[in-house]
Amino acid sequence: MVVILHQYRVGNLGPKSDGERCSDYCREQGYAASGMPSRDSGDRSCLCYDGKGRVVLKLPLDELPGSH
């Protein structure tokens, strides 16, 4: 039981954060990196970057797999 509580507390169990979902999605699609606009911007998007650091895909977080 202690192990389960520890794993939940460090984020290994339970729902993934928006940032983790974004990172997983971009990596699975073959992009070099991912990011998100600052929280106070009001823009709830996932950004995927190419190897030169350019945004090549901007996707609303609600459209990421596992959002529903």
C-alpha positions in Angstrom: 0.0 0.0 0.0 2.8 2.4 0.8 4.3 1.8 -2.6 1.0 2.6 -4.3 0.6 5.9 -2.4 4.2 6.9 -3.2 3.7 6.2 -6.9 0.5 8.2 -6.9 2.1 11.1 -5.1 5.1 11.3 -7.6 2.7 11.2 -10.6 3.2 7.6 -11.8 -0.4 6.7 -11.2 -3.6 8.6 -11.9 -4.5 10.8 -14.8 -1.6 12.4 -16.8 -1.2 16.2 -16.8 -1.8 18.2 -19.9 1.9 18.6 -20.4 2.5 14.9 -20.2 -0.3 14.2 -22.7 1.1 16.8 -25.1 4.6 15.4 -24.8 3.5 11.8 -25.4 1.4 12.8 -28.4 4.2 14.8 -30.1 6.8 12.1 -29.4 4.4 9.4 -30.8 3.9 11.4 -34.0 7.7 11.7 -34.5 8.2 15.4 -33.6 11.4 16.5 -31.9 9.8 18.3 -29.0 6.6 19.7 -27.5 5.4 22.6 -25.4 2.5 24.5 -24.3 1.6 28.2 -24.0 1.8 29.7 -20.5 -1.2 28.9 -18.4 -2.2 32.6 -18.0 -2.4 33.0 -21.8 -5.7 31.3 -21.9 -4.5 29.2 -24.9 -5.0 25.5 -24.1 -3.0 24.1 -27.0 -0.3 21.5 -27.5 2.6 22.6 -29.7 4.8 20.1 -31.5 8.2 21.3 -32.8 10.6 20.1 -35.5 14.3 19.6 -35.1 15.0 23.3 -35.7 12.6 24.4 -33.0 9.8 25.6 -35.2 6.2 24.9 -34.3 4.9 22.5 -36.9 1.6 21.5 -35.2 -0.7 23.3 -32.9 -3.5 21.2 -31.5 -6.2 22.1 -28.9 -5.7 20.0 -25.8 -9.3 18.8 -26.1 -8.4 17.1 -29.3 -5.5 15.0 -27.9 -6.2 11.3 -27.5 -7.5 10.5 -24.1 -9.1 13.9 -23.6 -12.7 12.6 -23.5 
